[in-house]
Amino acid sequence: MFSWDKPNQRLPAAAAAALLLLGAALPSRAASPSEGAADVAETAALAKIAPVVPAESDRVGHYGYGTVPTAAQIAGWAIDIRPDGQGLPEGSGTVEHGADIYAQQCAGCHGTFGEGEGRYPKLASQSKLTGDQPTKAVGNYWPYATTLWDYINRAMPFPAPHSLSANDVYAITAYILNLNDVVPDNFVADRNSLPKVVMPNRHGFILRDPRPDTASTECMTHCLPEAAVKITSTAEGKDLTPRTSGPLDEMAPK
């Protein structure tokens, strides 16, 4: 007979389920009065340590785990920054101070001037996105300067993310923007100036896919005859795919 010697702890759900299956698999026989009394006592003991099933009114939208987060706990996780600067904290940082912090916290992976070390990404590049082999970096690709602050704040430095002060994040942001010739040497980054920085590729992202929508219904019988299928437009000439992507670039419309 199974016994549980820890009355102050709940029986694990997996163990409780195993006991139920084991009990269902055992052959039945007539129980003696003493065994019957023991079974009743054991059932009562298990009922005390088994998971509590809440009433149906309490179960909707709640699974019995955790607690309602406090406003302070929510604020600790709500660190996202919007393109218009909403969410940026108080503080500021200069390009000069950013160079010092960058040398200590960032240069080991991203290079002294943002050129990248080893397999770590470049942060600065004079490459044009319209070139044959463009190198995407902060200055020529990222659409918003506030996104740079957000990323550094939540994910950098790599060994210890979210460890920099707001002032240090502002300073590193200013320095990286300066490396990309986006802001001057005397730029001071703060919650007011950063959203006003116009990144070179701000309008390079599109909200709608210019390729035409297509719709077709799969069929096994009564399908459209091949002659009835007409190609009304293609992606040719719309600069949607790089010329080096594959043979589709060379296919002529039929």
GROMACS elastic network, one bead per residue, 0.5 to 0.9 nm:
[ bonds ]
;  ai    aj funct       b0    kb
    2    19     6  0.84349   500
    2    42     6  0.87813   500
    3    42     6  0.79559   500
    4     7     6  0.70366   500
    4    11     6  0.79301   500
    4    45     6  0.87255   500
    4    46     6  0.84216   500
    5     8     6  0.89622   500
    6     9     6  0.56271   500
    6    10     6  0.80890   500
    6    11     6  0.86643   500
    7    10     6  0.75422   500
    7    11     6  0.89890   500
    7    45     6  0.81623   500
    7    48     6  0.82394   500
    7    49     6  0.70146   500
    8    49     6  0.77458   500
    9    12     6  0.88788   500
    9    49     6  0.66740   500
   10    13     6  0.84952   500
   10    46     6  0.89753   500
   10    48     6  0.80963   500
   10    50     6  0.60087   500
   10    51     6  0.70384   500
   11    14     6  0.84281   500
   11    15     6  0.67224   500
   11    16     6  0.64181   500
   11    46     6  0.79684   500
   11    49     6  0.56917   500
   11    50     6  0.58430   500
   11    51     6  0.77038   500
   12    15     6  0.52931   500
   12    16     6  0.62985   500
   12    17     6  0.87422   500
   12    50     6  0.80112   500
   12    51     6  0.83791   500
   13    16     6  0.50680   500
   13    17     6  0.61767   500
   13    18     6  0.85925   500
   13    50     6  0.76738   500
   13    51     6  0.72140   500
   14    17     6  0.51492   500
   14    18     6  0.61714   500
   14    19     6  0.86899   500
   15    18     6  0.50001   500
   15    19     6  0.62161   500
   15    20     6  0.87237   500
   16    19     6  0.51466   500
   16    20     6  0.64268   500
   16    21     6  0.88486   500
   16    46     6  0.87323   500
   16    50     6  0.73203   500
   17    20     6  0.51307   500
   17    21     6  0.63349   500
   17    22     6  0.86037   500
   18    21     6  0.51273   500
   18    22     6  0.60224   500
   18    23     6  0.84723   500
   19    22     6  0.50151   500
   19    23     6  0.60135   500
   19    24     6  0.85426   500
   20    23     6  0.51378   500
   20    24     6  0.62556   500
   20    25     6  0.87300   500
   21    24     6  0.50650   500
   21    25     6  0.62355   500
   21    26     6  0.88489   500
   22    25     6  0.50993   500
   22    26     6  0.63173   500
   23    26     6  0.54518   500
   23    27     6  0.85624   500
   24    27     6  0.80434   500
   24    28     6  0.89901   500
   25    28     6  0.89935   500
   28    31     6  0.88318   500
   31    34     6  0.80173   500
   31    35     6  0.57996   500
   31    36     6  0.59094   500
   32    35     6  0.50930   500
   32    36     6  0.60537   500
   32    37     6  0.86487   500
   33    37     6  0.62568   500
   33    38     6  0.86320   500
   34    37     6  0.52141   500
   34    38     6  0.62448   500
   34    39     6  0.86514   500
   35    39     6  0.60708   500
   35    40     6  0.86105   500
   36    39     6  0.50757   500
   36    40     6  0.62886   500
   36    41     6  0.86992   500
   37    40     6  0.51458   500
   37    41     6  0.62797   500
   37    42     6  0.86451   500
   38    41     6  0.50699   500
   38    42     6  0.60693   500
   38    43     6  0.84881   500
   39    42     6  0.50466   500
   39    43     6  0.59749   500
   39    44     6  0.85175   500
   40    43     6  0.51189   500
   40    44     6  0.62479   500
   40    45     6  0.86701   500
   41    44     6  0.51818   500
   41    45     6  0.62674   500
   41    46     6  0.87523   500
   42    46     6  0.61431   500
   42    47     6  0.85270   500
   43    46     6  0.51305   500
   43    47     6  0.61501   500
   43    48     6  0.88305   500
   44    47     6  0.50771   500
   44    48     6  0.65968   500
   45    48     6  0.53436   500
   45    49     6  0.68571   500
   45    50     6  0.87952   500
   46    49     6  0.53036   500
   46    50     6  0.57875   500
   47    50     6  0.52623   500
   47    51     6  0.82741   500
   47    52     6  0.87052   500
   48    51     6  0.84369   500
   48    52     6  0.86641   500
   49    52     6  0.83568   500
   53    56     6  0.88242   500
   53    59     6  0.85535   500
   53    64     6  0.89881   500
   54    57     6  0.80635   500
   54    58     6  0.60210   500
   54    59     6  0.59829   500
   54    64     6  0.81031   500
   55    58     6  0.52862   500
   55    59     6  0.62181   500
   56    59     6  0.50269   500
   56    60     6  0.67733   500
   57    60     6  0.62363   500
   58    61     6  0.81680   500
   58    62     6  0.71422   500
   59    62     6  0.52856   500
   59    63     6  0.64695   500
   59    64     6  0.78333   500
   60    63     6  0.79884   500
   62    65     6  0.76670   500
   63    66     6  0.86969   500
   64    67     6  0.87228   500
   66    69     6  0.86959   500
   67    70     6  0.89905   500
   69    72     6  0.80679   500
   69    73     6  0.59928   500
   69    74     6  0.65694   500
   70    73     6  0.51811   500
   70    74     6  0.63810   500
   70    75     6  0.86455   500
   71    74     6  0.51868   500
   71    75     6  0.61315   500
   71    76     6  0.86711   500
   72    75     6  0.50478   500
   72    76     6  0.62594   500
   73    76     6  0.51454   500
   73    77     6  0.68806   500
   73    78     6  0.88914   500
   74    77     6  0.54307   500
   74    78     6  0.61215   500
   75    79     6  0.74574   500
   76    79     6  0.70353   500
   77    80     6  0.83614   500
   78    81     6  0.89149   500
   78    87     6  0.84314   500
   79    87     6  0.69099   500
   79    88     6  0.84106   500
   79   150     6  0.77774   500
   79   153     6  0.84899   500
   79   154     6  0.76653   500
   80    86     6  0.86459   500
   80    87     6  0.65102   500
   80    88     6  0.84190   500
   80   147     6  0.89789   500
   80   150     6  0.63831   500
   80   151     6  0.89303   500
   80   154     6  0.84703   500
   81    84     6  0.82170   500
   81    85     6  0.61791   500
   81    86     6  0.59040   500
   81    88     6  0.60755   500
   81   146     6  0.66530   500
   81   147     6  0.68571   500
   81   149     6  0.79388   500
   81   150     6  0.56367   500
   82    85     6  0.52736   500
   82    86     6  0.52622   500
   82    87     6  0.66596   500
   82    88     6  0.82523   500
   82   146     6  0.69299   500
   82   147     6  0.74079   500
   82   150     6  0.85173   500
   83    86     6  0.73539   500
   83   143     6  0.88462   500
   83   144     6  0.60686   500
   83   145     6  0.77409   500
   83   146     6  0.56933   500
   83   147     6  0.67603   500
   83   195     6  0.66712   500
   84    87     6  0.89950   500
   84   144     6  0.87882   500
   84   146     6  0.76181   500
   84   194     6  0.89015   500
   84   195     6  0.54500   500
   84   196     6  0.82127   500
   85    88     6  0.56790   500
   85   146     6  0.62039   500
   85   191     6  0.63947   500
   85   192     6  0.75696   500
   85   194     6  0.72695   500
   85   195     6  0.52340   500
   85   196     6  0.88201   500
   86    89     6  0.87846   500
   86   191     6  0.83084   500
   86   195     6  0.89071   500
   87   191     6  0.85936   500
   88    91     6  0.89167   500
   88   146     6  0.82305   500
   88   149     6  0.85421   500
   88   150     6  0.84252   500
   88   166     6  0.89378   500
   88   190     6  0.81093   500
   88   191     6  0.54493   500
   88   192     6  0.88664   500
   89   166     6  0.70226   500
   89   190     6  0.82991   500
   89   191     6  0.65514   500
   90   166     6  0.74782   500
   90   167     6  0.83151   500
   90   190     6  0.72893   500
   90   191     6  0.66133   500
   91   166     6  0.60560   500
   91   167     6  0.51990   500
   91   168     6  0.89199   500
   91   170     6  0.74566   500
   91   189     6  0.85502   500
   91   190     6  0.60605   500
   91   191     6  0.74579   500
   92   166     6  0.74637   500
   92   167     6  0.50523   500
   92   168     6  0.80014   500
   92   169     6  0.84795   500
   92   170     6  0.55359   500
   92   171     6  0.69295   500
   92   188     6  0.66441   500
   92   189     6  0.54446   500
   92   191     6  0.76388   500
   93    96     6  0.84775   500
   93    97     6  0.67032   500
   93    98     6  0.68711   500
   93   166     6  0.85374   500
   93   167     6  0.53278   500
   93   168     6  0.64528   500
   93   169     6  0.74793   500
   93   172     6  0.75671   500
   93   173     6  0.81719   500
   93   174     6  0.69483   500
   93   187     6  0.86321   500
   93   188     6  0.56294   500
   93   189     6  0.53205   500
   93   190     6  0.68060   500
   94    97     6  0.53244   500
   94    98     6  0.60459   500
   94    99     6  0.87185   500
   94   167     6  0.89042   500
   94   170     6  0.74198   500
   94   172     6  0.81485   500
   94   173     6  0.88796   500
   94   174     6  0.62086   500
   94   175     6  0.74279   500
   94   185     6  0.84498   500
   94   186     6  0.71174   500
   94   187     6  0.62093   500
   94   189     6  0.63423   500
   95    99     6  0.62656   500
   95   100     6  0.89915   500
   95   170     6  0.89352   500
   95   171     6  0.58499   500
   95   172     6  0.72771   500
   95   173     6  0.81366   500
   95   174     6  0.50675   500
   95   176     6  0.82372   500
   95   177     6  0.86407   500
   95   178     6  0.70109   500
   95   184     6  0.84888   500
   95   185     6  0.61507   500
   95   186     6  0.66988   500
   95   187     6  0.63333   500
   95   188     6  0.68502   500
   95   189     6  0.82364   500
   96    99     6  0.52833   500
   96   100     6  0.69277   500
   96   171     6  0.77392   500
   96   174     6  0.86811   500
   96   175     6  0.71998   500
   96   185     6  0.76790   500
   96   186     6  0.81160   500
   97   100     6  0.53286   500
   97   101     6  0.64976   500
   97   102     6  0.85485   500
   97   168     6  0.79601   500
   97   171     6  0.58417   500
   97   172     6  0.77509   500
   97   175     6  0.80669   500
   98   101     6  0.51648   500
   98   102     6  0.57896   500
   98   103     6  0.84162   500
   98   168     6  0.68929   500
   98   169     6  0.81070   500
   98   170     6  0.77047   500
   98   173     6  0.72668   500
   98   174     6  0.65453   500
   98   175     6  0.50791   500
   98   176     6  0.81214   500
   99   102     6  0.50768   500
   99   103     6  0.61191   500
   99   104     6  0.87676   500
   99   171     6  0.77703   500
   99   172     6  0.69213   500
   99   174     6  0.89138   500
   99   175     6  0.58891   500
   99   176     6  0.85529   500
  100   103     6  0.52490   500
  100   104     6  0.65563   500
  100   105     6  0.88245   500
  100   172     6  0.86649   500
  101   104     6  0.51686   500
  101   105     6  0.59872   500
  101   106     6  0.76754   500
  101   168     6  0.69340   500
  101   169     6  0.89829   500
  101   171     6  0.76831   500
  101   172     6  0.66805   500
  102   105     6  0.52263   500
  102   107     6  0.60198   500
  102   112     6  0.80687   500
  102   171     6  0.85860   500
  102   172     6  0.59790   500
  102   175     6  0.78334   500
  102   176     6  0.86647   500
  103   106     6  0.59496   500
  103   107     6  0.50350   500
  103   108     6  0.76963   500
  103   111     6  0.86303   500
  103   112     6  0.66345   500
  104   107     6  0.67869   500
  104   108     6  0.79352   500
  105   108     6  0.72727   500
  105   109     6  0.87782   500
  105   156     6  0.85358   500
  105   157     6  0.61775   500
  105   158     6  0.88575   500
  106   109     6  0.59694   500
  106   110     6  0.59897   500
  106   111     6  0.74651   500
  106   112     6  0.81461   500
  106   114     6  0.88137   500
  106   156     6  0.83023   500
  106   157     6  0.65768   500
  106   158     6  0.85260   500
  106   172     6  0.89241   500
  107   113     6  0.76488   500
  107   114     6  0.73524   500
  107   116     6  0.81576   500
  107   117     6  0.82551   500
  108   111     6  0.59913   500
  108   112     6  0.76910   500
  108   116     6  0.87061   500
  108   117     6  0.71659   500
  109   112     6  0.88976   500
  109   114     6  0.89122   500
  109   116     6  0.63083   500
  109   117     6  0.52529   500
  109   118     6  0.76242   500
  109   119     6  0.84899   500
  109   120     6  0.58182   500
  109   121     6  0.80628   500
  109   158     6  0.87941   500
  110   113     6  0.77402   500
  110   114     6  0.51932   500
  110   115     6  0.61648   500
  110   117     6  0.53677   500
  110   118     6  0.85992   500
  110   120     6  0.61112   500
  110   121     6  0.64056   500
  110   122     6  0.60699   500
  110   123     6  0.67884   500
  111   115     6  0.51913   500
  111   117     6  0.53988   500
  111   120     6  0.89050   500
  111   122     6  0.79224   500
  111   123     6  0.86918   500
  112   115     6  0.71275   500
  112   116     6  0.81552   500
  113   116     6  0.80865   500
  113   123     6  0.82505   500
  113   124     6  0.73171   500
  113   176     6  0.85347   500
  113   179     6  0.67733   500
  114   117     6  0.86302   500
  114   121     6  0.84589   500
  114   122     6  0.55520   500
  114   125     6  0.79812   500
  114   176     6  0.74907   500
  114   179     6  0.72782   500
  114   180     6  0.88380   500
  115   121     6  0.78694   500
  115   123     6  0.64317   500
  115   124     6  0.61285   500
  115   125     6  0.73628   500
  116   119     6  0.74204   500
  116   120     6  0.55319   500
  116   121     6  0.52801   500
  116   123     6  0.68969   500
  116   124     6  0.84524   500
  117   120     6  0.55133   500
  117   121     6  0.74901   500
  117   122     6  0.78746   500
  118   121     6  0.83431   500
  121   137     6  0.80436   500
  122   125     6  0.71912   500
  122   135     6  0.82685   500
  122   136     6  0.79291   500
  122   137     6  0.60388   500
  122   138     6  0.82879   500
  123   136     6  0.83875   500
  123   137     6  0.50342   500
  123   138     6  0.54828   500
  123   139     6  0.77321   500
  123   176     6  0.71664   500
  123   179     6  0.84153   500
  123   180     6  0.81562   500
  124   136     6  0.85420   500
  124   137     6  0.54291   500
  124   138     6  0.61259   500
  124   139     6  0.62855   500
  124   140     6  0.81835   500
  124   176     6  0.73388   500
  124   177     6  0.84027   500
  124   179     6  0.62061   500
  124   180     6  0.53358   500
  125   128     6  0.84506   500
  125   135     6  0.68525   500
  125   136     6  0.74257   500
  125   137     6  0.58654   500
  125   138     6  0.78897   500
  125   139     6  0.70055   500
  125   140     6  0.71532   500
  125   179     6  0.86301   500
  125   180     6  0.67130   500
  126   135     6  0.84015   500
  126   137     6  0.87405   500
  126   139     6  0.81607   500
  126   140     6  0.74469   500
  126   180     6  0.74866   500
  127   130     6  0.85994   500
  127   131     6  0.73340   500
  127   133     6  0.84550   500
  127   134     6  0.57516   500
  127   135     6  0.57955   500
  127   136     6  0.76819   500
  127   137     6  0.85425   500
  127   140     6  0.73639   500
  128   131     6  0.53656   500
  128   132     6  0.88095   500
  128   133     6  0.86299   500
  128   134     6  0.58421   500
  128   135     6  0.75293   500
  128   136     6  0.85410   500
  128   140     6  0.69845   500
  129   132     6  0.82098   500
  129   133     6  0.79232   500
  129   135     6  0.70995   500
  129   136     6  0.72032   500
  129   140     6  0.70588   500
  129   141     6  0.76369   500
  130   133     6  0.82793   500
  130   134     6  0.68227   500
  131   134     6  0.53405   500
  131   135     6  0.89081   500
  132   242     6  0.82733   500
  132   243     6  0.83897   500
  132   244     6  0.84497   500
  135   140     6  0.84859   500
  135   141     6  0.88483   500
  136   139     6  0.83035   500
  136   140     6  0.64683   500
  136   141     6  0.55991   500
  136   142     6  0.83711   500
  137   140     6  0.57249   500
  137   141     6  0.56408   500
  137   142     6  0.71470   500
  137   180     6  0.86924   500
  138   141     6  0.55953   500
  138   142     6  0.50958   500
  138   143     6  0.84731   500
  138   145     6  0.86386   500
  138   148     6  0.77871   500
  138   176     6  0.78934   500
  138   177     6  0.76171   500
  138   180     6  0.73669   500
  138   199     6  0.89262   500
  139   142     6  0.63826   500
  139   143     6  0.86079   500
  139   176     6  0.83996   500
  139   177     6  0.67215   500
  139   179     6  0.83281   500
  139   180     6  0.50322   500
  139   181     6  0.75801   500
  139   182     6  0.67277   500
  139   199     6  0.68730   500
  139   200     6  0.68872   500
  139   201     6  0.79015   500
  140   143     6  0.84677   500
  140   180     6  0.79364   500
  140   199     6  0.77760   500
  140   200     6  0.60997   500
  140   201     6  0.59996   500
  141   199     6  0.83152   500
  141   200     6  0.75994   500
  141   201     6  0.55377   500
  141   202     6  0.81469   500
  141   204     6  0.80828   500
  142   145     6  0.74962   500
  142   147     6  0.78671   500
  142   148     6  0.80229   500
  142   199     6  0.71232   500
  142   200     6  0.82354   500
  142   201     6  0.64092   500
  142   202     6  0.72177   500
  143   147     6  0.80210   500
  143   198     6  0.81179   500
  143   199     6  0.56500   500
  143   200     6  0.73200   500
  143   201     6  0.52248   500
  143   203     6  0.71840   500
  143   204     6  0.74598   500
  143   205     6  0.75723   500
  144   147     6  0.54995   500
  144   148     6  0.72533   500
  144   194     6  0.89609   500
  144   195     6  0.76451   500
  144   197     6  0.76688   500
  144   198     6  0.72048   500
  144   199     6  0.59605   500
  144   201     6  0.83995   500
  144   202     6  0.64296   500
  145   148     6  0.53091   500
  145   149     6  0.68703   500
  145   150     6  0.89557   500
  145   173     6  0.79578   500
  145   177     6  0.78799   500
  145   194     6  0.62856   500
  145   195     6  0.66764   500
  145   196     6  0.85032   500
  145   197     6  0.63601   500
  145   198     6  0.76224   500
  145   199     6  0.67120   500
  146   149     6  0.51475   500
  146   150     6  0.62581   500
  146   151     6  0.87287   500
  146   173     6  0.87922   500
  146   191     6  0.89322   500
  146   194     6  0.62458   500
  146   195     6  0.60749   500
  146   197     6  0.86443   500
  147   151     6  0.61318   500
  147   152     6  0.86155   500
  148   151     6  0.52447   500
  148   152     6  0.62163   500
  148   153     6  0.84916   500
  148   173     6  0.65261   500
  148   176     6  0.89255   500
  148   177     6  0.89852   500
  149   152     6  0.53354   500
  149   153     6  0.60178   500
  149   154     6  0.86585   500
  149   169     6  0.63904   500
  149   170     6  0.67412   500
  149   172     6  0.83799   500
  149   173     6  0.58741   500
  149   194     6  0.88032   500
  150   153     6  0.52130   500
  150   154     6  0.62492   500
  150   155     6  0.84438   500
  150   169     6  0.88027   500
  151   154     6  0.53814   500
  151   155     6  0.57402   500
  151   156     6  0.72320   500
  152   155     6  0.54756   500
  152   157     6  0.72633   500
  152   161     6  0.80978   500
  152   162     6  0.78839   500
  152   164     6  0.86004   500
  152   169     6  0.65534   500
  152   172     6  0.82852   500
  152   173     6  0.78322   500
  153   156     6  0.62291   500
  153   157     6  0.85960   500
  153   161     6  0.73788   500
  153   162     6  0.54513   500
  153   163     6  0.78583   500
  153   164     6  0.68600   500
  153   165     6  0.82738   500
  153   166     6  0.76610   500
  153   169     6  0.61765   500
  154   157     6  0.89650   500
  154   161     6  0.60787   500
  154   163     6  0.85292   500
  155   158     6  0.65653   500
  155   160     6  0.80261   500
  155   162     6  0.60657   500
  155   163     6  0.89925   500
  156   159     6  0.75755   500
  156   160     6  0.66620   500
  156   162     6  0.63563   500
  156   163     6  0.77301   500
  156   164     6  0.79332   500
  157   160     6  0.54248   500
  157   161     6  0.51566   500
  157   162     6  0.76305   500
  157   163     6  0.76446   500
  157   164     6  0.79860   500
  158   161     6  0.58025   500
  160   163     6  0.59411   500
  160   164     6  0.86696   500
  161   164     6  0.77188   500
  162   165     6  0.82726   500
  164   167     6  0.80884   500
  164   168     6  0.60202   500
  164   169     6  0.63504   500
  165   168     6  0.51920   500
  165   169     6  0.63093   500
  165   170     6  0.86942   500
  166   169     6  0.51186   500
  166   170     6  0.62139   500
  166   171     6  0.86336   500
  167   170     6  0.51226   500
  167   171     6  0.61906   500
  167   172     6  0.87339   500
  167   189     6  0.89751   500
  167   190     6  0.84817   500
  168   172     6  0.61360   500
  168   173     6  0.84407   500
  169   172     6  0.52103   500
  169   173     6  0.60264   500
  169   174     6  0.85326   500
  170   173     6  0.51208   500
  170   174     6  0.61858   500
  170   175     6  0.87084   500
  170   188     6  0.82046   500
  170   189     6  0.55184   500
  170   190     6  0.64025   500
  170   191     6  0.88448   500
  170   194     6  0.87626   500
  171   174     6  0.51095   500
  171   175     6  0.62385   500
  171   176     6  0.87502   500
  171   188     6  0.77752   500
  171   189     6  0.67484   500
  171   190     6  0.89447   500
  172   175     6  0.50228   500
  172   176     6  0.61673   500
  172   177     6  0.85345   500
  173   176     6  0.52970   500
  173   177     6  0.61776   500
  173   178     6  0.85237   500
  173   189     6  0.74206   500
  174   177     6  0.52009   500
  174   178     6  0.61098   500
  174   179     6  0.86950   500
  174   183     6  0.75102   500
  174   185     6  0.88605   500
  174   187     6  0.68486   500
  174   188     6  0.68398   500
  174   189     6  0.57561   500
  174   194     6  0.86288   500
  175   179     6  0.61822   500
  175   180     6  0.87608   500
  175   183     6  0.87117   500
  175   185     6  0.84020   500
  175   187     6  0.88657   500
  176   180     6  0.64952   500
  176   181     6  0.88324   500
  176   182     6  0.88125   500
  177   180     6  0.52009   500
  177   181     6  0.64604   500
  177   182     6  0.52867   500
  177   183     6  0.58817   500
  177   184     6  0.86701   500
  178   182     6  0.56404   500
  178   183     6  0.50202   500
  178   184     6  0.61207   500
  178   185     6  0.65519   500
  178   187     6  0.81973   500
  179   182     6  0.76191   500
  179   183     6  0.84481   500
  180   183     6  0.78954   500
  181   184     6  0.70198   500
  182   197     6  0.79467   500
  182   198     6  0.81080   500
  182   199     6  0.69578   500
  182   200     6  0.78546   500
  183   186     6  0.81931   500
  183   187     6  0.61864   500
  183   197     6  0.77646   500
  184   187     6  0.54658   500
  185   188     6  0.88263   500
  187   193     6  0.87669   500
  188   193     6  0.73925   500
  188   194     6  0.85435   500
  189   192     6  0.78610   500
  189   193     6  0.57560   500
  189   194     6  0.55586   500
  190   193     6  0.54507   500
  190   194     6  0.58030   500
  190   195     6  0.87357   500
  191   194     6  0.59214   500
  191   195     6  0.71501   500
  192   195     6  0.63718   500
  192   196     6  0.72438   500
  193   196     6  0.53809   500
  193   197     6  0.68824   500
  194   197     6  0.55130   500
  195   198     6  0.79578   500
  198   201     6  0.84148   500
  198   202     6  0.67980   500
  199   202     6  0.52591   500
  199   203     6  0.86940   500
  200   203     6  0.79012   500
  200   204     6  0.83989   500
  201   205     6  0.75974   500
  202   205     6  0.69739   500
  203   206     6  0.74131   500
  206   209     6  0.70592   500
  206   210     6  0.86656   500
  208   211     6  0.87993   500
  209   212     6  0.79513   500
  210   213     6  0.89169   500
  210   238     6  0.86726   500
  210   240     6  0.86973   500
  211   233     6  0.88974   500
  211   234     6  0.80086   500
  211   235     6  0.67168   500
  211   238     6  0.87806   500
  211   240     6  0.84117   500
  212   233     6  0.75572   500
  212   234     6  0.81977   500
  212   235     6  0.86553   500
  217   223     6  0.89835   500
  218   223     6  0.83392   500
  219   222     6  0.71828   500
  219   223     6  0.58147   500
  219   224     6  0.88713   500
  220   223     6  0.68044   500
  222   225     6  0.86555   500
  223   226     6  0.87859   500
  224   227     6  0.81983   500
  224   228     6  0.64323   500
  224   229     6  0.73304   500
  225   228     6  0.54467   500
  225   229     6  0.72044   500
  226   229     6  0.55539   500
  226   230     6  0.87257   500
  227   230     6  0.76343   500
  231   234     6  0.75860   500
  231   253     6  0.84415   500
  231   254     6  0.83065   500
  233   236     6  0.84786   500
  234   237     6  0.84240   500
  234   238     6  0.86335   500
  234   253     6  0.75520   500
  235   238     6  0.56699   500
  235   239     6  0.77228   500
  235   240     6  0.67058   500
  235   241     6  0.83510   500
  236   239     6  0.73986   500
  236   240     6  0.80707   500
  236   241     6  0.89552   500
  236   249     6  0.75794   500
  236   251     6  0.89257   500
  236   252     6  0.84010   500
  236   253     6  0.84038   500
  237   240     6  0.80345   500
  238   241     6  0.82328   500
  239   242     6  0.70676   500
  239   243     6  0.86335   500
  241   244     6  0.82986   500
  241   245     6  0.68274   500
  241   249     6  0.75337   500
  242   245     6  0.55425   500
  242   246     6  0.85989   500
  242   249     6  0.79743   500
  243   246     6  0.73086   500
  243   247     6  0.89687   500
  243   249     6  0.60208   500
  243   250     6  0.84390   500
  244   247     6  0.85200   500
  244   249     6  0.79158   500
  245   248     6  0.77880   500
  245   249     6  0.72698   500
  246   249     6  0.61984   500
  246   250     6  0.79318   500
  247   250     6  0.53901   500
  247   251     6  0.66135   500
  248   251     6  0.52137   500
  248   252     6  0.85972   500
  249   252     6  0.83467   500
  251   254     6  0.88131   500
